[in-house]
Amino acid sequence: MKRNFLFAWYETPRGSVLQQLEAEYLERAIQVSCRQVIVQIGGLNWEDSFIDCSLYEKFIILDDKTLGSPEALKIRAKAYALPIQTGSVDLVILPHILEFDAQRFQTMREVERILKPEGELIIINFNPWNLWLRYQFLWDKKWSDSWRAHFISRSRVLDWLKLLNFQVKLSSEFNVNQIDAVDKKFAVSKNPLLAMAYAIKAVKRRYTLIPLTPVMVGRARLAMADNLETSQQQVQEHG
């Protein structure tokens, strides 16, 4: 995962605002209890701004370079091959991971595997339609060589979630030009070009198939018309 673009972006004025918005969003979106298991794939080094690692003792950061808060538990591994037991995690956080992962759909499959039924998933991605983001970095050779510009649209992520039997609970956007009203920070704007990034919160659904009793189909009674004609003849003869 080559995330140099992400950390360099957070150092810019707009990136700093985006980081603040994402931290506030994650702080509100994490609604599981402190005894439940939370796995964040990809370290940010500013996890302390949205979660208290001393309170959430089962908060785990999985990163192939062991990035992340020093107070959190860490696992060094690849996102597409998670060394975690199936159905053992209550919440998974993917903060700007899919954009830098060449095997991102396999990563999504792994996330679905480790989540418990009714477990929650939080995804944060850059908005591929943001003109400022594209102008600033997309055509910059310095960053394009390391990142390769894997923008992922919201609609594609929604398709992946639907395919993996996730139900979307909330879809939000981060607009760095509009930070005066708290209620408007995470609202879906009418103009997608303005949003710098977006977030999706979904829940894993596990549907149990109810076996149906097979219906025994007998042979069709084709002699009904003949029986009716015979009965009429018998009535006429006796009449």
TORBA-457098 format. One record per residue: residue number from 1; x, y, z of N, C-alpha, C in turn. Coordinates in nm, 3 decimals. Layout:
N
[NUM [X Y Z] [X Y Z] [X Y Z]]
...
! end
This chain:
239
[1 [0.084 -0.118 0.000] [0.000 0.000 0.000] [0.088 0.124 0.000]]
[2 [0.082 0.201 -0.104] [0.162 0.322 -0.114] [0.075 0.441 -0.079]]
[3 [0.090 0.489 0.043] [0.001 0.593 0.093] [0.074 0.725 0.115]]
[4 [0.186 0.744 0.046] [0.260 0.869 0.061] [0.175 0.989 0.021]]
[5 [0.092 0.969 -0.080] [0.004 1.076 -0.124] [-0.087 1.122 -0.011]]
[6 [-0.142 1.028 0.063] [-0.235 1.059 0.171] [-0.167 1.142 0.280]]
[7 [-0.052 1.098 0.327] [0.014 1.169 0.435] [0.066 1.305 0.389]]
[8 [0.108 1.316 0.263] [0.150 1.446 0.211] [0.030 1.539 0.199]]
[9 [-0.085 1.485 0.163] [-0.206 1.566 0.150] [-0.250 1.622 0.285]]
[10 [-0.237 1.544 0.390] [-0.275 1.590 0.524] [-0.188 1.706 0.571]]
[11 [-0.072 1.724 0.510] [0.017 1.834 0.547] [-0.022 1.965 0.481]]
[12 [-0.109 1.961 0.382] [-0.152 2.083 0.314] [-0.264 2.149 0.394]]
[13 [-0.293 2.278 0.369] [-0.402 2.345 0.442] [-0.536 2.276 0.426]]
[14 [-0.573 2.241 0.303] [-0.699 2.172 0.282] [-0.697 2.031 0.342]]
[15 [-0.584 1.966 0.331] [-0.573 1.833 0.388] [-0.584 1.834 0.539]]
[16 [-0.534 1.938 0.601] [-0.545 1.950 0.747] [-0.691 1.963 0.790]]
[17 [-0.768 2.041 0.714] [-0.911 2.054 0.743] [-0.982 1.921 0.722]]
[18 [-0.946 1.851 0.614] [-1.006 1.721 0.588] [-0.976 1.622 0.700]]
[19 [-0.855 1.623 0.749] [-0.819 1.535 0.860] [-0.905 1.564 0.982]]
[20 [-0.928 1.690 1.011] [-1.011 1.726 1.124] [-1.154 1.677 1.107]]
[21 [-1.208 1.693 0.986] [-1.345 1.648 0.959] [-1.356 1.496 0.970]]
[22 [-1.256 1.427 0.919] [-1.261 1.281 0.925] [-1.250 1.231 1.069]]
[23 [-1.168 1.298 1.150] [-1.156 1.259 1.290] [-1.287 1.280 1.364]]
[24 [-1.354 1.392 1.338] [-1.483 1.417 1.402] [-1.588 1.315 1.357]]
[25 [-1.583 1.281 1.230] [-1.678 1.182 1.179] [-1.657 1.046 1.244]]
[26 [-1.532 1.001 1.250] [-1.503 0.870 1.308] [-1.539 0.866 1.456]]
[27 [-1.517 0.976 1.525] [-1.551 0.981 1.668] [-1.701 0.959 1.689]]
[28 [-1.781 1.013 1.598] [-1.926 0.996 1.607] [-1.971 0.860 1.553]]
[29 [-1.903 0.811 1.452] [-1.948 0.689 1.384] [-1.916 0.563 1.464]]
[30 [-1.814 0.568 1.550] [-1.779 0.452 1.631] [-1.877 0.443 1.747]]
[31 [-1.973 0.353 1.735] [-2.080 0.340 1.833] [-2.082 0.204 1.901]]
[32 [-1.981 0.123 1.880] [-1.973 -0.005 1.949] [-1.919 0.016 2.089]]
[33 [-1.940 -0.081 2.175] [-1.894 -0.069 2.313] [-1.743 -0.088 2.321]]
[34 [-1.687 -0.046 2.432] [-1.542 -0.054 2.450] [-1.493 -0.198 2.467]]
[35 [-1.585 -0.292 2.490] [-1.548 -0.432 2.505] [-1.549 -0.507 2.372]]
[36 [-1.600 -0.445 2.268] [-1.607 -0.511 2.138] [-1.478 -0.492 2.060]]
[37 [-1.462 -0.573 1.956] [-1.338 -0.574 1.878] [-1.351 -0.479 1.759]]
[38 [-1.255 -0.387 1.748] [-1.248 -0.292 1.638] [-1.116 -0.312 1.564]]
[39 [-1.123 -0.327 1.434] [-1.003 -0.342 1.351] [-0.997 -0.227 1.251]]
[40 [-0.889 -0.152 1.255] [-0.864 -0.048 1.156] [-0.754 -0.095 1.063]]
[41 [-0.782 -0.100 0.935] [-0.684 -0.145 0.838] [-0.616 -0.022 0.779]]
[42 [-0.490 -0.004 0.812] [-0.414 0.112 0.767] [-0.397 0.214 0.878]]
[43 [-0.275 0.232 0.925] [-0.249 0.328 1.032] [-0.250 0.472 0.981]]
[44 [-0.292 0.564 1.069] [-0.298 0.706 1.036] [-0.205 0.791 1.121]]
[45 [-0.167 0.740 1.237] [-0.082 0.810 1.333] [-0.155 0.924 1.406]]
[46 [-0.286 0.940 1.382] [-0.363 1.038 1.460] [-0.493 0.974 1.510]]
[47 [-0.485 0.845 1.541] [-0.602 0.773 1.594] [-0.649 0.830 1.728]]
[48 [-0.556 0.889 1.804] [-0.593 0.944 1.935] [-0.694 1.057 1.925]]
[49 [-0.710 1.115 1.808] [-0.803 1.226 1.792] [-0.947 1.179 1.777]]
[50 [-0.969 1.048 1.757] [-1.107 1.002 1.745] [-1.139 0.879 1.830]]
[51 [-1.040 0.820 1.898] [-1.068 0.705 1.983] [-0.969 0.702 2.098]]
[52 [-1.019 0.662 2.214] [-0.935 0.649 2.334] [-0.887 0.504 2.342]]
[53 [-0.762 0.483 2.306] [-0.709 0.347 2.302] [-0.701 0.284 2.441]]
[54 [-0.691 0.365 2.546] [-0.689 0.310 2.681] [-0.826 0.258 2.722]]
[55 [-0.932 0.314 2.663] [-1.068 0.270 2.692] [-1.107 0.154 2.602]]
[56 [-1.075 0.165 2.474] [-1.103 0.058 2.378] [-0.979 -0.033 2.371]]
[57 [-0.971 -0.127 2.461] [-0.853 -0.213 2.471] [-0.844 -0.311 2.356]]
[58 [-0.955 -0.335 2.285] [-0.956 -0.429 2.173] [-0.958 -0.355 2.039]]
[59 [-0.901 -0.234 2.038] [-0.885 -0.158 1.914] [-0.753 -0.199 1.850]]
[60 [-0.760 -0.258 1.732] [-0.643 -0.314 1.665] [-0.618 -0.241 1.534]]
[61 [-0.493 -0.206 1.510] [-0.453 -0.143 1.383] [-0.372 -0.244 1.303]]
[62 [-0.419 -0.274 1.184] [-0.349 -0.366 1.096] [-0.281 -0.286 0.986]]
[63 [-0.149 -0.292 0.980] [-0.073 -0.212 0.883] [0.055 -0.288 0.849]]
[64 [0.086 -0.293 0.719] [0.205 -0.367 0.679] [0.334 -0.296 0.717]]
[65 [0.324 -0.169 0.760] [0.442 -0.095 0.804] [0.432 -0.055 0.952]]
[66 [0.337 -0.116 1.023] [0.315 -0.092 1.166] [0.293 0.055 1.198]]
[67 [0.225 0.127 1.109] [0.190 0.265 1.137] [0.069 0.270 1.229]]
[68 [0.051 0.384 1.296] [-0.064 0.400 1.383] [-0.025 0.444 1.522]]
[69 [-0.126 0.468 1.603] [-0.105 0.514 1.740] [-0.024 0.412 1.819]]
[70 [0.077 0.459 1.894] [0.159 0.365 1.972] [0.081 0.297 2.085]]
[71 [-0.033 0.353 2.124] [-0.112 0.296 2.233] [-0.205 0.183 2.187]]
[72 [-0.221 0.168 2.056] [-0.312 0.066 2.004] [-0.239 -0.065 1.980]]
[73 [-0.315 -0.173 1.984] [-0.261 -0.302 1.946] [-0.235 -0.304 1.795]]
[74 [-0.129 -0.369 1.752] [-0.094 -0.365 1.611] [-0.065 -0.505 1.558]]
[75 [-0.103 -0.523 1.432] [-0.074 -0.647 1.360] [-0.013 -0.607 1.227]]
[76 [0.101 -0.668 1.195] [0.166 -0.639 1.068] [0.126 -0.746 0.967]]
[77 [0.047 -0.706 0.869] [-0.002 -0.802 0.769] [-0.058 -0.726 0.651]]
[78 [-0.089 -0.799 0.545] [-0.150 -0.743 0.426] [-0.301 -0.741 0.441]]
[79 [-0.364 -0.640 0.383] [-0.509 -0.625 0.397] [-0.584 -0.735 0.323]]
[80 [-0.527 -0.788 0.215] [-0.597 -0.889 0.138] [-0.579 -1.030 0.194]]
[81 [-0.505 -1.043 0.305] [-0.486 -1.173 0.371] [-0.480 -1.149 0.521]]
[82 [-0.595 -1.123 0.580] [-0.601 -1.085 0.721] [-0.583 -1.207 0.811]]
[83 [-0.486 -1.200 0.904] [-0.465 -1.313 0.997] [-0.560 -1.303 1.117]]
[84 [-0.689 -1.296 1.089] [-0.790 -1.279 1.192] [-0.898 -1.384 1.171]]
[85 [-0.949 -1.435 1.282] [-1.048 -1.541 1.277] [-1.177 -1.495 1.211]]
[86 [-1.239 -1.582 1.138] [-1.365 -1.552 1.070] [-1.475 -1.521 1.172]]
[87 [-1.550 -1.413 1.144] [-1.663 -1.377 1.228] [-1.626 -1.338 1.369]]
[88 [-1.516 -1.266 1.387] [-1.470 -1.232 1.522] [-1.461 -1.083 1.549]]
[89 [-1.495 -0.999 1.451] [-1.476 -0.854 1.464] [-1.611 -0.784 1.460]]
[90 [-1.626 -0.681 1.543] [-1.753 -0.607 1.551] [-1.754 -0.484 1.460]]
[91 [-1.639 -0.424 1.436] [-1.631 -0.304 1.354] [-1.499 -0.301 1.279]]
[92 [-1.506 -0.272 1.149] [-1.386 -0.256 1.066] [-1.385 -0.115 1.009]]
[93 [-1.270 -0.048 1.016] [-1.254 0.087 0.962] [-1.151 0.083 0.850]]
[94 [-1.190 0.135 0.734] [-1.100 0.143 0.618] [-1.077 0.290 0.583]]
[95 [-0.979 0.355 0.644] [-0.955 0.497 0.617] [-0.857 0.517 0.500]]
[96 [-0.909 0.544 0.382] [-0.828 0.566 0.262] [-0.734 0.448 0.236]]
[97 [-0.792 0.329 0.234] [-0.715 0.208 0.209] [-0.740 0.154 0.069]]
[98 [-0.865 0.149 0.029] [-0.900 0.087 -0.098] [-0.834 0.158 -0.216]]
[99 [-0.811 0.288 -0.204] [-0.751 0.364 -0.315] [-0.607 0.326 -0.341]]
[100 [-0.541 0.270 -0.240] [-0.399 0.238 -0.252] [-0.375 0.088 -0.257]]
[101 [-0.480 0.011 -0.266] [-0.470 -0.134 -0.261] [-0.498 -0.193 -0.399]]
[102 [-0.398 -0.257 -0.457] [-0.415 -0.317 -0.590] [-0.511 -0.435 -0.587]]
[103 [-0.531 -0.496 -0.471] [-0.623 -0.609 -0.455] [-0.738 -0.569 -0.364]]
[104 [-0.795 -0.454 -0.391] [-0.894 -0.397 -0.301] [-1.022 -0.480 -0.291]]
[105 [-1.063 -0.546 -0.398] [-1.186 -0.625 -0.385] [-1.161 -0.749 -0.301]]
[106 [-1.043 -0.807 -0.310] [-1.009 -0.920 -0.222] [-1.003 -0.872 -0.077]]
[107 [-0.957 -0.749 -0.057] [-0.959 -0.691 0.078] [-1.101 -0.679 0.130]]
[108 [-1.193 -0.637 0.043] [-1.333 -0.627 0.083] [-1.388 -0.765 0.121]]
[109 [-1.349 -0.868 0.048] [-1.393 -1.003 0.081] [-1.339 -1.046 0.218]]
[110 [-1.215 -1.009 0.246] [-1.157 -1.042 0.376] [-1.228 -0.967 0.489]]
[111 [-1.264 -0.843 0.462] [-1.338 -0.766 0.563] [-1.472 -0.832 0.592]]
[112 [-1.541 -0.875 0.487] [-1.669 -0.943 0.506] [-1.651 -1.072 0.585]]
[113 [-1.540 -1.138 0.562] [-1.516 -1.266 0.630] [-1.495 -1.249 0.780]]
[114 [-1.415 -1.152 0.820] [-1.381 -1.138 0.962] [-1.491 -1.071 1.043]]
[115 [-1.583 -1.000 0.977] [-1.690 -0.934 1.050] [-1.794 -1.034 1.099]]
[116 [-1.847 -1.006 1.217] [-1.958 -1.084 1.269] [-2.085 -1.049 1.192]]
[117 [-2.184 -1.135 1.191] [-2.314 -1.095 1.136] [-2.367 -0.973 1.211]]
[118 [-2.414 -0.875 1.140] [-2.457 -0.745 1.192] [-2.338 -0.658 1.235]]
[119 [-2.217 -0.699 1.201] [-2.100 -0.615 1.226] [-2.099 -0.496 1.132]]
[120 [-2.031 -0.389 1.173] [-2.034 -0.263 1.098] [-1.902 -0.237 1.026]]
[121 [-1.914 -0.162 0.917] [-1.799 -0.127 0.834] [-1.804 0.022 0.803]]
[122 [-1.690 0.089 0.818] [-1.677 0.232 0.786] [-1.569 0.247 0.680]]
[123 [-1.604 0.307 0.567] [-1.511 0.329 0.457] [-1.497 0.479 0.432]]
[124 [-1.374 0.527 0.420] [-1.348 0.667 0.384] [-1.259 0.668 0.261]]
[125 [-1.304 0.737 0.156] [-1.230 0.749 0.030] [-1.229 0.893 -0.018]]
[126 [-1.133 0.924 -0.103] [-1.134 1.053 -0.171] [-1.246 1.057 -0.273]]
[127 [-1.297 1.175 -0.297] [-1.399 1.195 -0.399] [-1.333 1.206 -0.536]]
[128 [-1.356 1.112 -0.628] [-1.287 1.115 -0.758] [-1.329 1.231 -0.845]]
[129 [-1.440 1.299 -0.813] [-1.489 1.408 -0.897] [-1.445 1.545 -0.846]]
[130 [-1.366 1.550 -0.741] [-1.321 1.679 -0.687] [-1.213 1.739 -0.777]]
[131 [-1.243 1.852 -0.834] [-1.151 1.914 -0.930] [-1.022 1.960 -0.865]]
[132 [-1.031 2.013 -0.743] [-0.911 2.061 -0.675] [-0.815 1.946 -0.648]]
[133 [-0.868 1.834 -0.605] [-0.784 1.719 -0.576] [-0.714 1.669 -0.701]]
[134 [-0.788 1.663 -0.810] [-0.728 1.618 -0.936] [-0.624 1.717 -0.987]]
[135 [-0.656 1.845 -0.980] [-0.563 1.946 -1.029] [-0.435 1.948 -0.946]]
[136 [-0.447 1.925 -0.816] [-0.333 1.935 -0.726] [-0.238 1.817 -0.740]]
[137 [-0.293 1.696 -0.758] [-0.209 1.579 -0.749] [-0.221 1.478 -0.863]]
[138 [-0.333 1.473 -0.932] [-0.354 1.365 -1.027] [-0.252 1.365 -1.139]]
[139 [-0.220 1.483 -1.186] [-0.124 1.492 -1.298] [0.018 1.526 -1.252]]
[140 [0.039 1.522 -1.123] [0.172 1.547 -1.069] [0.252 1.417 -1.076]]
[141 [0.357 1.414 -1.154] [0.432 1.291 -1.174] [0.494 1.239 -1.045]]
[142 [0.526 1.330 -0.956] [0.590 1.288 -0.831] [0.503 1.195 -0.751]]
[143 [0.370 1.223 -0.752] [0.279 1.141 -0.672] [0.211 1.034 -0.756]]
[144 [0.191 1.060 -0.883] [0.122 0.961 -0.965] [0.204 0.834 -0.980]]
[145 [0.338 0.846 -0.977] [0.421 0.727 -0.988] [0.404 0.635 -0.867]]
[146 [0.382 0.694 -0.750] [0.371 0.614 -0.628] [0.227 0.574 -0.598]]
[147 [0.131 0.646 -0.653] [-0.008 0.620 -0.618] [-0.087 0.559 -0.733]]
[148 [-0.057 0.600 -0.855] [-0.124 0.553 -0.976] [-0.272 0.593 -0.983]]
[149 [-0.314 0.684 -0.899] [-0.445 0.749 -0.911] [-0.561 0.652 -0.918]]
[150 [-0.574 0.567 -0.817] [-0.685 0.472 -0.812] [-0.804 0.536 -0.742]]
[151 [-0.864 0.635 -0.807] [-0.985 0.693 -0.751] [-1.098 0.591 -0.760]]
[152 [-1.181 0.586 -0.657] [-1.293 0.493 -0.653] [-1.420 0.572 -0.626]]
[153 [-1.515 0.563 -0.714] [-1.639 0.638 -0.698] [-1.726 0.576 -0.589]]
[154 [-1.814 0.658 -0.536] [-1.907 0.611 -0.434] [-1.998 0.500 -0.489]]
[155 [-2.044 0.516 -0.612] [-2.134 0.418 -0.671] [-2.068 0.281 -0.683]]
[156 [-1.939 0.278 -0.715] [-1.871 0.150 -0.725] [-1.860 0.083 -0.589]]
[157 [-1.829 0.161 -0.487] [-1.821 0.105 -0.352] [-1.957 0.051 -0.309]]
[158 [-2.064 0.123 -0.342] [-2.198 0.077 -0.308] [-2.230 -0.054 -0.378]]
[159 [-2.185 -0.070 -0.503] [-2.206 -0.195 -0.575] [-2.132 -0.310 -0.507]]
[160 [-2.008 -0.285 -0.463] [-1.933 -0.388 -0.393] [-2.004 -0.430 -0.265]]
[161 [-2.051 -0.332 -0.190] [-2.119 -0.361 -0.064] [-2.246 -0.443 -0.088]]
[162 [-2.320 -0.408 -0.190] [-2.441 -0.483 -0.223] [-2.408 -0.627 -0.261]]
[163 [-2.301 -0.645 -0.337] [-2.260 -0.778 -0.379] [-2.219 -0.864 -0.260]]
[164 [-2.163 -0.801 -0.157] [-2.116 -0.874 -0.039] [-2.219 -0.877 0.072]]
[165 [-2.344 -0.841 0.040] [-2.455 -0.847 0.135] [-2.440 -0.750 0.252]]
[166 [-2.392 -0.629 0.222] [-2.389 -0.522 0.320] [-2.507 -0.428 0.295]]
[167 [-2.560 -0.375 0.401] [-2.666 -0.275 0.391] [-2.611 -0.141 0.436]]
[168 [-2.622 -0.041 0.350] [-2.569 0.092 0.381] [-2.659 0.163 0.481]]
[169 [-2.600 0.211 0.590] [-2.675 0.283 0.691] [-2.665 0.434 0.674]]
[170 [-2.547 0.482 0.628] [-2.526 0.625 0.617] [-2.418 0.652 0.513]]
[171 [-2.443 0.754 0.430] [-2.345 0.798 0.332] [-2.322 0.948 0.352]]
[172 [-2.196 0.986 0.372] [-2.164 1.125 0.407] [-2.054 1.179 0.316]]
[173 [-2.040 1.311 0.316] [-1.937 1.379 0.238] [-1.864 1.479 0.327]]
[174 [-1.738 1.505 0.292] [-1.657 1.602 0.363] [-1.625 1.718 0.269]]
[175 [-1.679 1.833 0.300] [-1.659 1.952 0.219] [-1.571 2.048 0.298]]
[176 [-1.446 2.063 0.258] [-1.351 2.145 0.334] [-1.380 2.293 0.318]]
[177 [-1.465 2.332 0.223] [-1.499 2.472 0.204] [-1.619 2.513 0.289]]
[178 [-1.675 2.419 0.361] [-1.797 2.447 0.437] [-1.783 2.383 0.574]]
[179 [-1.726 2.457 0.669] [-1.697 2.402 0.800] [-1.758 2.486 0.910]]
[180 [-1.850 2.577 0.874] [-1.907 2.664 0.975] [-2.023 2.601 1.050]]
[181 [-2.094 2.508 0.987] [-2.211 2.447 1.049] [-2.186 2.298 1.070]]
[182 [-2.200 2.253 1.194] [-2.172 2.114 1.226] [-2.267 2.021 1.153]]
[183 [-2.394 2.060 1.142] [-2.494 1.975 1.079] [-2.469 1.958 0.930]]
[184 [-2.396 2.050 0.870] [-2.373 2.044 0.726] [-2.240 1.979 0.689]]
[185 [-2.160 1.946 0.790] [-2.029 1.890 0.762] [-2.038 1.756 0.690]]
[186 [-2.131 1.674 0.735] [-2.138 1.539 0.685] [-2.261 1.516 0.600]]
[187 [-2.320 1.622 0.551] [-2.438 1.608 0.466] [-2.395 1.582 0.322]]
[188 [-2.478 1.511 0.250] [-2.449 1.485 0.109] [-2.485 1.610 0.029]]
[189 [-2.386 1.670 -0.032] [-2.408 1.794 -0.105] [-2.471 1.769 -0.239]]
[190 [-2.537 1.871 -0.293] [-2.600 1.859 -0.424] [-2.497 1.860 -0.536]]
[191 [-2.383 1.921 -0.510] [-2.277 1.927 -0.611] [-2.162 1.838 -0.567]]
[192 [-2.147 1.717 -0.624] [-2.043 1.624 -0.580] [-1.901 1.675 -0.606]]
[193 [-1.885 1.777 -0.691] [-1.753 1.829 -0.720] [-1.693 1.902 -0.600]]
[194 [-1.777 1.947 -0.508] [-1.730 2.024 -0.394] [-1.672 1.937 -0.284]]
[195 [-1.721 1.816 -0.270] [-1.676 1.728 -0.161] [-1.534 1.680 -0.187]]
[196 [-1.451 1.685 -0.083] [-1.314 1.638 -0.095] [-1.306 1.487 -0.076]]
[197 [-1.393 1.433 0.008] [-1.393 1.289 0.035] [-1.534 1.248 0.076]]
[198 [-1.554 1.118 0.086] [-1.685 1.068 0.128] [-1.664 0.949 0.222]]
[199 [-1.767 0.922 0.300] [-1.763 0.811 0.394] [-1.892 0.730 0.381]]
[200 [-1.880 0.600 0.398] [-1.995 0.510 0.393] [-1.990 0.421 0.516]]
[201 [-2.102 0.414 0.584] [-2.115 0.324 0.699] [-2.218 0.218 0.664]]
[202 [-2.179 0.092 0.676] [-2.266 -0.019 0.636] [-2.263 -0.127 0.742]]
[203 [-2.361 -0.216 0.734] [-2.372 -0.328 0.828] [-2.378 -0.458 0.750]]
[204 [-2.311 -0.559 0.799] [-2.309 -0.689 0.734] [-2.437 -0.765 0.765]]
[205 [-2.509 -0.803 0.662] [-2.630 -0.879 0.679] [-2.603 -1.026 0.648]]
[206 [-2.655 -1.113 0.732] [-2.643 -1.257 0.709] [-2.783 -1.316 0.712]]
[207 [-2.831 -1.352 0.595] [-2.966 -1.403 0.582] [-2.965 -1.555 0.592]]
[208 [-3.054 -1.610 0.676] [-3.066 -1.754 0.693] [-3.175 -1.807 0.602]]
[209 [-3.138 -1.901 0.518] [-3.235 -1.959 0.426] [-3.323 -2.060 0.500]]
[210 [-3.452 -2.047 0.485] [-3.547 -2.138 0.548] [-3.581 -2.247 0.447]]
[211 [-3.547 -2.373 0.477] [-3.577 -2.481 0.381] [-3.727 -2.501 0.368]]
[212 [-3.773 -2.515 0.246] [-3.914 -2.536 0.218] [-3.941 -2.683 0.194]]
[213 [-4.055 -2.731 0.245] [-4.093 -2.870 0.224] [-4.132 -2.891 0.079]]
[214 [-4.071 -2.986 0.012] [-4.106 -3.007 -0.130] [-4.252 -3.045 -0.148]]
[215 [-4.315 -2.989 -0.246] [-4.455 -3.016 -0.275] [-4.465 -3.135 -0.370]]
[216 [-4.540 -3.235 -0.328] [-4.557 -3.354 -0.412] [-4.660 -3.326 -0.521]]
[217 [-4.618 -3.336 -0.642] [-4.705 -3.309 -0.757] [-4.752 -3.442 -0.814]]
[218 [-4.881 -3.465 -0.808] [-4.937 -3.590 -0.861] [-4.966 -3.579 -1.010]]
[219 [-5.009 -3.690 -1.063] [-5.042 -3.690 -1.205] [-5.171 -3.613 -1.230]]
[220 [-5.175 -3.541 -1.338] [-5.296 -3.467 -1.371] [-5.407 -3.563 -1.413]]
[221 [-5.528 -3.534 -1.365] [-5.643 -3.619 -1.397] [-5.705 -3.573 -1.529]]
[222 [-5.670 -3.643 -1.635] [-5.716 -3.604 -1.767] [-5.848 -3.670 -1.806]]
[223 [-5.898 -3.760 -1.722] [-6.019 -3.835 -1.758] [-6.145 -3.770 -1.705]]
[224 [-6.137 -3.651 -1.654] [-6.254 -3.587 -1.596] [-6.362 -3.563 -1.700]]
[225 [-6.322 -3.521 -1.821] [-6.420 -3.493 -1.925] [-6.489 -3.621 -1.971]]
[226 [-6.413 -3.732 -1.981] [-6.472 -3.858 -2.022] [-6.571 -3.909 -1.918]]
[227 [-6.536 -3.895 -1.793] [-6.626 -3.939 -1.685] [-6.756 -3.859 -1.687]]
[228 [-6.743 -3.729 -1.718] [-6.862 -3.645 -1.721] [-6.955 -3.687 -1.834]]
[229 [-6.897 -3.718 -1.952] [-6.981 -3.761 -2.065] [-7.048 -3.895 -2.035]]
[230 [-6.977 -3.989 -1.973] [-7.034 -4.119 -1.939] [-7.150 -4.105 -1.842]]
[231 [-7.135 -4.015 -1.746] [-7.241 -3.992 -1.647] [-7.366 -3.937 -1.715]]
[232 [-7.348 -3.847 -1.812] [-7.463 -3.791 -1.882] [-7.535 -3.897 -1.964]]
[233 [-7.458 -3.988 -2.028] [-7.521 -4.094 -2.107] [-7.603 -4.187 -2.019]]
[234 [-7.551 -4.219 -1.900] [-7.622 -4.307 -1.808] [-7.753 -4.243 -1.762]]
[235 [-7.751 -4.113 -1.742] [-7.873 -4.043 -1.699] [-7.976 -4.048 -1.809]]
[236 [-7.934 -4.030 -1.938] [-8.028 -4.032 -2.049] [-8.088 -4.172 -2.069]]
[237 [-8.008 -4.276 -2.052] [-8.059 -4.413 -2.071] [-8.161 -4.449 -1.964]]
[238 [-8.139 -4.410 -1.844] [-8.232 -4.440 -1.737] [-8.354 -4.348 -1.743]]
[239 [-8.337 -4.238 -1.811] [-8.451 -4.147 -1.822] [-8.550 -4.195 -1.922]]
! end
